[in-house]
Amino acid sequence: MTKTIVLTGATDGIGLATAEMLAPQGHTLLLHGRSAAKLDAVRKRLSALPGAGRIETLVADLSRLAEVETLAEAVRSTHDRLDVLINNAGVLRTAQTRTADGLDVRFVVNTLAPYLLTLRLRPLLGAGRVINLSSAAQAPVNLDALAGTTRLDDMAAYAQSKLALTMWSRRMALAEGEAGPVIVAVNPGSLLASKMVQEGFGIEGSDLRIGADILTRAALSDEFATATGLYYDNDAKRFDAPHPDALDERKADALVRAMDALLPAGTTRR
C-alpha cells in the first residue's frame, strides 16, 4: 500500500538518498528543501523513475520557526492525512551560527524545527509514524545553550541538539501512547558520505544508502510498527538504549518545557 510521506532535507545527503529509495515504490512524497531550484531538479529526477508516484515540493528555511509554521500550513492546506513524517534535515557547521532571535542554529534546525513541525502535523498523522534523525553523537543538553544565552562550538551544539531530539521523541511517544503515531529516533549510521560529514570531518564517509535504507525501513516496515519511544542505532544494527538522559523523565520534562517556551505563541503542545 502506498503512503503519503513528508521528508525534510530532501535535496542532498541521506534525505535525497531516502527519496530515491521511496519514489520508485509509488508513494506520494512531500519533499522539503531550502532551495526551490534544487527541489525542482529533484522532483523532475524522481518523477522520471519507473513507478514513481506524486512528488510535491515544500520550500522553507528551518532555522526560521515562522517558516516551519508556513511549511506545516502548506501541508495541511493540501492534505488531510499523512502516513509518515521523516524529520531528516540537520546542520552541523554553518557560517552563521545564530538566528535573528539569538538562538543557536543547530538547536533550531535539529531540535526545535522538527518538534514544531511534528506538533503542527500531528492531527494529520493519526496512527502513522514520525521518524526523527538522531546521531551517535549525543551529549547532555545545556538548557542555557538551547535558549541562546550560552554559546557552544560546532560539535557540542550538534551533539546536544541530537540528544535533545532523542529526548523529546521518547517523551512525546510516551505521552501519545498507543493511540498516537509511532515516534522513533534513529541513528542512521556514523560518518556517512553527506555534505555535513565532509565539511565537519574532512572525510568522504560511507555509502549514504546505509542511512537511506534504515530510514526507509523505519518509515514502512513492520519491524518498526510497535517501536514507539525507542531508539534505533544503525551502527549496532538494533534497537538500543539511548543516552541515559533520554531515559531521565525529570530531564526530559525540563527540556520540553524549555523548548515550549521558545515556540511561537499558540502552538499546540503535548
C-alpha positions in Angstrom: 0.0 0.0 0.0 1.4 3.4 -0.9 1.9 6.1 1.7 1.9 9.9 1.9 5.3 10.9 3.3 6.8 14.2 4.3 10.6 14.2 4.2 12.6 17.2 5.3 16.1 18.0 3.9 15.4 16.1 0.7 17.7 17.8 -1.7 21.0 16.2 -0.8 22.7 13.7 1.6 20.7 11.0 3.3 17.4 12.8 2.6 17.9 12.7 -1.2 19.1 9.1 -1.0 16.0 8.2 1.0 13.7 10.0 -1.5 15.4 8.0 -4.3 14.5 4.7 -2.5 10.9 5.8 -1.7 10.0 7.3 -5.1 10.0 4.1 -7.2 7.6 2.5 -4.7 4.8 4.8 -5.8 4.5 6.8 -2.6 3.3 10.4 -2.6 6.3 12.3 -1.4 6.2 15.8 0.0 9.8 16.9 -0.2 11.2 19.8 1.7 14.3 21.9 1.0 15.6 25.4 1.2 16.1 26.0 -2.5 13.2 26.0 -4.9 15.6 25.3 -7.8 17.2 22.3 -6.2 13.8 20.9 -5.2 12.5 21.3 -8.8 15.5 19.4 -10.1 15.0 16.6 -7.5 11.3 16.5 -8.4 12.0 16.1 -12.1 14.6 13.5 -11.5 12.5 11.4 -9.1 9.3 11.7 -11.3 11.2 10.2 -14.2 11.9 7.0 -12.2 9.8 3.9 -13.1 6.9 3.5 -10.7 7.3 7.0 -9.2 4.2 8.4 -7.5 3.3 12.0 -7.0 6.2 14.3 -6.0 5.4 17.6 -4.3 7.9 20.2 -3.0 7.9 22.4 0.0 10.4 25.3 0.4 11.3 26.5 3.9 14.3 27.6 5.9 14.0 25.5 9.1 16.2 27.9 11.0 13.2 30.3 11.0 10.4 28.9 13.1 7.9 31.1 11.2 8.8 29.3 8.1 8.3 26.0 9.8 4.8 27.2 10.6 4.3 28.1 6.9 5.6 24.7 5.9 3.1 22.9 8.1 0.2 25.1 6.9 1.2 24.3 3.3 0.9 20.6 4.0 -2.4 21.0 6.0 -3.9 23.0 3.2 -3.4 20.3 0.6 -3.6 17.1 2.6 -6.0 15.8 5.3 -3.9 12.7 6.1 -0.2 11.8 6.4 1.2 8.4 6.9 4.8 9.3 7.7 6.9 12.3 8.7 10.6 11.9 8.4 12.4 14.7 10.2 15.8 14.3 8.4 17.1 17.9 7.9 20.0 18.9 10.1 23.0 21.1 10.3 26.5 20.8 12.0 28.7 23.6 10.6 27.4 26.9 9.3 28.9 30.3 8.8 26.0 32.0 10.7 25.5 30.1 13.9 22.9 32.4 15.4 19.4 33.1 14.3 17.8 36.6 14.2 16.2 35.7 17.5 19.6 34.9 19.1 19.2 31.1 19.1 21.8 28.6 18.1 21.0 27.4 14.6 21.9 23.8 15.4 19.3 23.7 18.2 16.7 25.4 16.0 17.1 23.2 12.9 18.0 19.9 14.6 15.7 20.1 17.6 13.0 22.8 17.6 12.0 22.8 14.0 11.2 19.0 13.9 9.4 19.3 17.2 7.3 22.2 16.0 6.6 20.5 12.6 5.6 17.3 14.4 3.2 19.2 16.7 1.6 21.1 13.8 1.2 18.0 11.6 0.1 15.7 14.5 -3.6 15.9 13.6 -2.9 14.6 10.1 -0.7 11.7 11.3 -3.2 9.7 13.2 -1.6 6.3 14.0 1.2 6.9 11.4 4.9 7.3 12.0 7.4 10.1 12.9 11.0 9.2 12.2 13.5 11.5 13.7 17.1 11.6 12.5 19.3 11.3 15.6 23.0 10.6 15.7 25.6 8.6 17.6 27.0 12.0 18.6 25.0 12.9 21.7 25.9 15.0 24.7 24.0 16.3 27.8 21.9 19.3 27.0 22.7 22.7 28.4 19.4 24.5 28.6 21.1 27.9 28.5 22.6 26.9 25.2 19.2 25.8 23.9 17.8 29.2 25.0 20.8 31.0 23.2 22.3 32.5 26.4 25.4 30.3 26.2 27.5 29.7 23.1 28.8 26.3 22.0 31.3 25.1 19.4 30.0 23.3 16.4 30.3 19.7 17.6 29.0 20.5 21.1 25.9 22.2 19.7 25.3 19.4 17.2 25.7 16.6 19.8 23.5 18.4 22.3 20.8 19.1 19.7 20.7 15.5 18.7 20.3 14.3 22.3 17.6 16.8 22.7 15.8 15.4 19.7 16.1 11.9 21.0 14.8 13.1 24.4 11.7 14.8 23.1 11.0 11.9 20.7 10.7 9.4 23.6 8.8 11.8 25.8 6.2 12.6 23.1 5.8 8.9 22.3 5.1 8.1 25.9 2.6 11.0 26.2 0.8 9.9 23.0 0.6 6.3 24.0 -0.9 3.6 21.7 -3.4 6.0 20.2 -0.7 8.2 18.7 1.8 7.8 16.0 4.9 5.6 16.3 7.7 8.0 17.1 11.2 6.7 16.8 14.7 8.3 16.9 17.2 6.7 14.6 20.9 7.0 14.3 21.3 6.3 10.6 25.0 5.4 10.8 28.1 7.2 11.7 30.2 9.2 9.2 28.1 8.6 6.1 29.1 10.4 2.9 26.9 13.5 3.4 28.0 17.1 2.9 27.7 17.6 6.6 30.3 14.8 7.3 32.6 16.1 4.5 32.5 19.6 5.8 32.7 18.7 9.5 35.3 15.9 9.5 37.1 16.3 6.1 36.4 12.7 5.0 34.4 11.1 2.3 32.4 8.9 4.5 30.5 5.6 4.0 27.7 4.9 1.5 24.7 7.1 2.0 22.4 4.2 1.2 23.2 2.7 4.6 21.3 5.6 6.2 18.6 5.8 3.5 17.9 2.1 3.9 17.2 2.4 7.7 15.1 5.5 7.3 13.0 3.7 4.6 12.7 0.6 6.9 11.7 2.8 9.8 9.1 4.6 7.7 7.5 1.5 6.2 8.5 -1.9 7.7 6.7 -4.0 10.3 10.0 -4.0 12.2 9.2 -0.5 13.5 5.4 -0.9 13.8 5.5 -1.1 17.6 8.7 0.7 18.2 7.3 4.0 19.5 9.6 5.7 22.0 12.6 3.5 21.1 16.0 4.4 19.7 17.5 2.6 16.8 21.2 2.5 16.4 22.2 1.6 12.9 25.8 1.3 13.8 24.8 -1.6 16.1 22.0 -2.7 13.7 19.5 -2.9 16.5 17.2 -1.1 18.9 19.5 0.0 21.7 19.5 2.0 24.9 19.7 5.8 24.2 21.9 8.2 26.1 20.9 7.9 29.8 19.5 11.4 29.8 16.8 10.3 27.3 15.5 7.9 29.9 15.5 10.5 32.7 11.9 11.8 32.9 12.9 14.8 35.0 15.5 16.0 32.5 13.1 15.2 29.6 10.3 17.2 31.2 12.7 20.2 31.8 13.9 20.1 28.2 10.4 20.1 26.7 9.3 22.9 29.0 12.3 24.9 27.8 11.5 24.1 24.2 7.9 25.0 24.5 8.9 28.4 25.9 10.8 29.1 22.6 8.0 28.1 20.2 5.7 30.7 18.6 2.6 31.6 20.6 -0.4 29.5 20.2 1.5 26.2 19.4 -0.5 23.1 20.5 1.8 21.3 22.9 1.6 17.8 24.4 
